[in-house]
C-alpha cells in the first residue's frame, strides 16, 4: 500500500473497466443446465427411496447452481460480462466514498473539502494532492 501513494501523480485505478468475457460462458451454462436435469432425476430417486440425506445433498447442489446461473445473468436473462461486475463494484466504491465525505463534512468541513479536492472519482479514483506529501508509515 505504501508504494501506491509514493508518487502523487500516479493514477491508482478504482476499477478495471471494460472486461468483455461473460461471467459464465455458453459451454459452462450448458453444463450447469445438464447438471440441473441430472439433479432433478437424483431428487426423484431420493424421494422414491425416502433418502432424506440424498435429497438434502441434491437440494444444496441444485440451489448452488441456480445461484451461479442467476448471478451470471442480468435481470433480462442476458449473460453478464465481467466488466459489468467491475463497473458495479466501482460505482459502489465511488458512492460510498462520496457518502463518507458528506458525513465528514458535518463535523470537519475543511477535511471534507480537502478530500473533494484531492480525490478524483472519474473512470479511476485518483489521489492527487496540490502539494507533495511526505508519508510516514509506522
Backbone torsions as a table, in degrees:
resi	resn	phi	psi	omega
1	UNK	NA	-37.5	-177.1
2	UNK	-55.6	-42.4	-177.7
3	UNK	-70.6	-21.1	-179.0
4	UNK	-65.0	-29.0	-178.3
5	UNK	-107.4	9.6	-176.3
6	UNK	-63.2	-36.0	-179.3
7	UNK	-119.8	113.5	-174.5
8	UNK	-66.2	-11.5	178.7
9	UNK	-92.3	-1.9	-178.7
10	UNK	-81.4	128.2	175.3
11	UNK	-75.8	127.9	174.8
12	UNK	-105.9	108.9	-174.9
13	UNK	-64.6	136.1	175.2
14	UNK	-90.7	-12.2	-176.9
15	UNK	-161.0	154.2	174.1
16	UNK	-106.5	85.8	-171.9
17	UNK	-78.1	156.0	167.9
18	UNK	96.8	11.1	177.9
19	UNK	-63.9	137.7	-176.4
20	UNK	-110.1	-10.7	-178.9
21	UNK	-73.9	145.8	177.2
22	UNK	-76.1	147.0	177.6
23	UNK	-61.1	-44.9	175.8
24	UNK	-124.0	113.3	-177.7
25	UNK	-74.9	171.1	-174.5
26	UNK	-59.6	-40.1	-179.8
27	UNK	-64.8	-45.6	179.1
28	UNK	-63.3	-40.2	178.4
29	UNK	-59.9	-44.3	178.6
30	UNK	-62.7	-41.8	179.1
31	UNK	-64.3	-40.8	176.7
32	UNK	-62.1	-44.6	-178.4
33	UNK	-64.9	-38.4	176.3
34	UNK	-62.2	-43.8	-179.8
35	UNK	-64.5	-36.0	177.5
36	UNK	-62.1	-41.1	177.8
37	UNK	-64.1	-41.8	177.5
38	UNK	-61.8	-42.2	-179.9
39	UNK	-65.2	-35.4	177.5
40	UNK	-62.1	-40.1	177.1
41	UNK	-66.4	-43.2	179.1
42	UNK	-62.7	-36.4	178.7
43	UNK	-64.9	-46.2	178.8
44	UNK	-59.4	-41.2	178.1
45	UNK	-63.4	-45.1	178.5
46	UNK	-61.9	-39.1	178.8
47	UNK	-66.7	-41.2	-179.4
48	UNK	-68.3	-30.0	178.0
49	UNK	-90.5	-1.1	-177.6
50	UNK	54.4	40.4	-179.1
51	UNK	-95.6	90.8	-175.1
52	UNK	-61.4	-40.8	-178.8
53	UNK	-63.9	-42.2	179.5
54	UNK	-65.9	-42.2	178.8
55	UNK	-61.8	-42.7	179.6
56	UNK	-62.2	-44.8	179.5
57	UNK	-62.7	-43.4	178.8
58	UNK	-62.3	-45.1	-179.1
59	UNK	-61.6	-40.5	179.5
60	UNK	-63.2	-46.6	179.9
61	UNK	-66.4	-40.9	179.5
62	UNK	-59.3	-47.5	-179.7
63	UNK	-65.4	-37.9	177.9
64	UNK	-61.0	-48.1	-178.9
65	UNK	-65.0	-40.6	177.8
66	UNK	-60.5	-41.4	177.9
67	UNK	-63.7	-41.7	179.0
68	UNK	-60.4	-46.2	-179.8
69	UNK	-65.9	-39.8	179.0
70	UNK	-65.2	-44.1	179.7
71	UNK	-68.3	-22.2	179.5
72	UNK	-91.0	4.5	-178.1
73	UNK	-128.1	150.0	176.4
74	UNK	-79.3	176.5	178.2
75	UNK	-62.8	-24.0	178.4
76	UNK	-92.9	14.8	176.7
77	UNK	64.7	27.5	173.7
78	UNK	-97.1	149.0	179.3
79	UNK	-61.2	133.2	175.0
80	UNK	-78.1	146.5	176.2
81	UNK	-98.0	153.0	178.7
82	UNK	-56.9	-40.9	179.4
83	UNK	-60.7	-32.2	178.9
84	UNK	-60.0	-44.1	-179.4
85	UNK	-65.4	-42.9	-179.8
86	UNK	-63.4	-40.6	179.0
87	UNK	-64.3	-43.6	178.7
88	UNK	-62.2	-42.2	178.9
89	UNK	-63.5	-45.8	178.7
90	UNK	-59.8	-43.7	179.4
91	UNK	-60.4	-40.3	178.2
92	UNK	-65.0	-41.0	178.7
93	UNK	-64.0	-45.8	-179.1
94	UNK	-62.1	-45.5	179.1
95	UNK	-63.1	-40.2	178.2
96	UNK	-64.6	-40.8	177.9
97	UNK	-61.8	-48.3	-178.6
98	UNK	-63.7	-38.8	177.7
99	UNK	-66.0	-38.9	178.5
100	UNK	-64.4	-43.1	178.5
101	UNK	-62.4	-41.2	178.1
102	UNK	-61.7	-40.7	178.3
103	UNK	-65.5	-43.8	178.9
104	UNK	-62.7	-35.3	-177.0
105	UNK	-58.3	-30.7	-179.5
106	UNK	-63.3	-39.0	-176.8
107	UNK	-105.6	-19.2	-177.5
108	UNK	-144.9	76.4	-178.1
109	UNK	-57.8	-35.5	-179.4
110	UNK	-67.7	-42.9	177.9
111	UNK	-63.9	-41.2	178.3
112	UNK	-64.1	-41.2	179.1
113	UNK	-62.5	-40.4	178.2
114	UNK	-60.1	-46.6	179.5
115	UNK	-62.3	-43.9	179.3
116	UNK	-60.5	-37.3	-176.0
117	UNK	-83.6	-18.8	-175.2
118	UNK	-110.7	-14.8	179.1
119	UNK	-116.0	115.1	-179.9
120	UNK	-92.8	141.6	-177.0
121	UNK	-122.5	48.9	176.3
122	UNK	-84.6	-133.3	178.6
123	UNK	-62.5	-32.0	175.5
124	UNK	-123.8	149.5	170.8
125	UNK	-87.5	123.3	-174.0
126	UNK	-128.4	128.8	172.8
127	UNK	-92.3	118.4	-174.8
128	UNK	-141.3	82.7	-179.9
129	UNK	-70.0	153.1	-179.3
130	UNK	-72.7	-24.5	177.9
131	UNK	-125.2	147.9	178.2
132	UNK	-59.8	143.9	179.8
133	UNK	-120.6	133.5	176.6
134	UNK	-97.6	108.9	-177.0
135	UNK	-82.1	141.0	174.9
136	UNK	-124.9	117.1	179.7
137	UNK	-105.8	135.9	179.3
138	UNK	-112.7	NA	NA
